[in-house]
Amino acid sequence: MAKGDKRATVMRLQSAARLTRTALAARLLAHGLYAGQEQIIMALADEDGQTPGQLAQRLGVRPPTITKTINRLQVQGFLTKQASEVDARQAHVYLAEPGREAIRSIEKTLKKTEKQALKGLDKKDQKLLAKLLHRIEANLSEIVEEEEEVEEEIVETPA
């Protein structure tokens, strides 16, 4: 593949990701949610009572990002935080009733956005696309893991 073709592929991937996020964000806003908040709600729908650290790890984001989003969701009434019974320094995050009620809307929103994004692709193409995107994620995860290891080494190495 020529260099320009590779660059065009990455640019198309970035454009598709950006447009997907924009479409999803617009639909979520109609339900009182901001982009990214749905991921926390859906993670808690799968397993309620996680710590912010567990959520950050599960969603592949840094703890400060999760903390900010959790606080915003708590102010909006979607979540509650409770101190751990085992370790008072830890908090566990739970879905409040409005958060539970939002799950169905989020699922419908995700499905609608996915349907729009995949319009015109047959099942075989969709399956191939999922496989290719999984490969891309794995390739890029290797880079992220290597960078995190380097960051840890820098922090651990005394000056």
N, C-alpha and C positions, 0 to 999 in steps of 0.2 A: 504494500500500500504506500502510495506517495505521501510525502510529508504534509502537503496541503490537504490531502484527503483525511489524514489522521486528525489534523487540527480542526477540520470541518466537522468531523465526527464528535469530537469533544465539545465543540461549540453547540452542535445540535443537542447533545446530551444535556448540557447546561441549560439551553433554551427550553427544552422539554421539561426539565425539572423545575425551572423558574415558573413556567406557565402553569404547571400542575399545582405548585404551591399557591400561585395567585388565584387560580380558580377555586381551589379548596378553601383558601382564606376568605374569599368573598362569600362562599356558601356558609362557612362556619360563623361568620360575623352575623348572619341572619338569625343565628341561635344564641347570640351573646358570647361567642367564643372567639379568641384570637388564634392565629396559626400557631401550632405547636401545643396548645393547651389540650387538644383532643387526644394527643399521644399519652399524656399523663392520665387523663380520665380513662382511656381504654386500657392502659397498663394496670390501673387500680381496679377496673372491672374484671380483669383476669385474676388479679391477686390484690385484694384490699389490704391496707395496713402496712404497706412497704415504707421503708425509711427513704428520705431524700437521696441518700447514697445509692441505695438499691435501684431507685428509679433512674438516677443518672446513668448508672452502669447499664441497666436494661435498655435505655433509649440512646445510649452512646453519646451523651452530652456531659459537659463538665458540671460538677455540683453547684457552683454559683448560678448557672443558668436555670437549673431545676429549682433551686431555692427561690429565685425571683418569680418563676412561673407559678410555683406552689403558693407563694404569698398572694399573688394576684388572684389565683383561683379561689383562695380562701376568702379574700375580701369580696369576691363576686358571689360567694355562698356555695360554690360547687364542692369544696373540700373542707375537712376539719383536720387539725393536727392534735395528737395526744402524746404526752410524754410516755416513754417506755416504762413499763413496770420493772424491767430488769436493769436498765441503765438510764438514769435521769437525764444524761447528756443527749440521749437519742430521742428523736420524735418519730412517730409513725403517722402516715398520712392516710386518711380514709375518705371515701366518697360521702358527701352529705346527700340528702334527698334530691336536691336539684341536680347534683352530679349524676346520680343514678338515673334520673329522668332524662338527662341529656344523652345517655348512651345510645338509645334508639335513633335519635336525630343524627348523632355523629355517624353511626353505622350507615344510615341512609345517605348522608352527605358523602361519605367515602365511596359508597357504591355508585352514586350518581356521577361523581368526579371520575372514577375509574371507567365507568361506561362511556363517558364522553371522551376520555383520553384514548380509549381502545377502539372507538368507533371505526368501522371499516377494516378491522383486523379479524381474520377468522380465528377459530380456536387454536389451530396449529401455529399460526403466527404469534398469537398471544403466549402460547406455551414456550415457543422459541425465544420471544422477547424476555419473558421471565427468567429463562435459563441464562441468557446473555447478560441481563442486568445483575443477576446473582454473581456471575463470574466477575463483572466489573467491580461490584461491591467487595468481593473477596480480594481482588487485586489491590484496590485502594485501601482496604483494611490493613493489609500488610504494611503499607507505607505509614499509616497512622500508628500502628503498633510499634514500628521501628522508631518513629519520632518520639513516642511516649517513653520507650526504653532509654533513648538518649537523654531526654529530659530528666528521667529518674537518676541516671548516672551522674549528670551534672549536679543535681541536688545532693546526692549522697557523697560526692567527692569533696573532701575538705580542701579549702583554699590554702 
